[in-house]
Amino acid sequence: MCWGLSLVFVSAGCGSGTPPAKPVTPLQLPGWHALADPPGVLQLAPDVDGLRVDNETGWKALVKDGDAIRSATLTFATAKEASAAQKRAAGDDYQAGLERAFHGDTIGRGPGVGLRLRVLRPTGTGSDTVEVYLVARGRRLTIVELLSAHGFDPALRNRILREISR
């Protein structure tokens, strides 16, 4: 099954249809705790229509003091297809789709294909920073979501992106 970002996050029928592997913890961070993360962040993937996805891997979320790290990995048939999916996410349509999905506004860009959004809390009190990154490495495209009331420390963010995309 392939995932595409749209106003309602619709899945399209493509790829091998391989079911996701059992979620595991992608990295270990002192003081962070792993939790199940249904439905995960695969719905944040860019449009992969026409690209062959061989595998989808959902990861457990890591949480600490109200902050969260969520990720998932799509493995494509070729590195060229993973790169094409990442390029699709670099477009304005993907950014606009994330803004609609999160009901937030882009407040910055991060390393690679990354967006930072300011998102109002559903309770109506306060806001959070949601960061979404897409990291391609070989045949894999990893979608990473970082959620924090104050934003992530740049050194921690870089460590997460480096380790989670190995």
N, C-alpha and C positions, 0 to 999 in steps of 0.2 A: 504494500500500500504506500502511496506517495502522499505527502502532505503539502498543502499550499496555503499561504496566508491570504485571507480575504476578510471581508467584513464579518463573516460568520465562520471562518476557519473550516473550509470544506475539503474533504479528502477526495482525491481523484484516483481512478483505477489505473495504476501503472506499476511497473516494477515486478518483482517476483512474488510479492505478497507474503514474504517470509515474516512470521510473527515476531514481535520484539522479544529479545532475550530477557531473562529474569533480571530485574533491576539490581544493580550493585552500587557500591560507593566508589565514585571516580577518584577520590583523593582523600587523604587524611589531614585534618587540620586540628591542632590542639584546641580543646574547648568546644568544638563543633560536634553536633550529633546528627547521625544519619536517620532520615525518616522516609517512609514510602511517599511517593509523589504522583499519585494518580490525578489527572491523566498525563502529567508530565508536560514537557515543553515542545514536543514535536509539532504542536499546532503553530509554533512560532517559526517554523521552517519557511523559507521562501518558496515560491512556485517551482515545483520540480517536474511539471508536466513535460513529457517527452524525454525525460532522463530516467535511466534504469537504476532504481534503488534496490540493492541486494539484501540489505539488512538494516534494521532499526534497533538501536540499543537505548533503552531508557535507563536513567541512573537514579539512584536515591538522591533526595534533596539533602543538603547540609544546612543546619540551622543553628543560630547562636544569637541570643539576646535580641530577637525580633528581626535579625537579618537572615537572608536565605540565599543559597546557591543552588540553582537547578540547571540540569543539562541533559542533552540527548545527542546521540550520534547517528547520522545516516551514513551508510557505506554504499557508495555507488559502484557501478560496474567498472568505471575507469576514473583516473585522476582528473581527466579533462572534464568529465561530467560533474565531479565535485566542485571544480573550479568554476564551471558554468553556473552552478547553483549559487555559489558565493557571489559571483558577479551580479546575478539577478537581485540579490539582497542589497547590493550597493545602490540600487535605483531609488528614485523618489517614490515610486509606487509602494515599495516595501516599507519605507519610513512612514508614509501616510497610513498604510494598513496597521502598523504597530500603534500609531497614535490613536486610530479609531478603536482598536482592540483594547487598549489600556485606558482609553478616555483621558489621555495625557498629551503633553506637548514636549517636543524634542528640545532639550536644553544643551545638548552638546554631542560631540562624536568622540568615540574612543578609538583605540588602536585597531587597525584592520577595518573590517566591516563591523562597526559597533555604534550603537546609539544609546544616549542617555535621555530618559524621559522623566519628567516630573508628573507624578500620578497622585490624584486626590484619593484618600482612603475611603472605602465604602461607608465607613461610619460617619463621614462628613467632617471629621476633626483631623486636621493635619494632612501631610502628604509624604510620599516616599519617592526615592529615586530608584527607577528600574533601568538597569543596563542590559542590553541584549547584544551579544557578540556572536559572529559566525566565523569559525576558524576552520579553514580547509587544510588538510594535510594528507597528501596522497589521495586515496580514494574516499577518505572520510571528510565529512563536514559536521563539526560539532557546534551545536546551538547552546549557548550559555546565557542564563539569565541571573543577574545579581540584583537582589532587592535589599534596600537599606533606607532607613529614615535619614541618614546623614551622608550616604554615599560611601563607597569602598575606598580604603586607603590605596593609593596607586601601587605601592609595592605588593600588597596582598592581591589586588586585581591582576597584576602581571604574573604573579606566582600561580594564581588559579588558572588563568588562560594558558599559561605554559604547561602546567601539569595535566590539566583536563584534556588538552588536545594531543597528548602523546599517543 
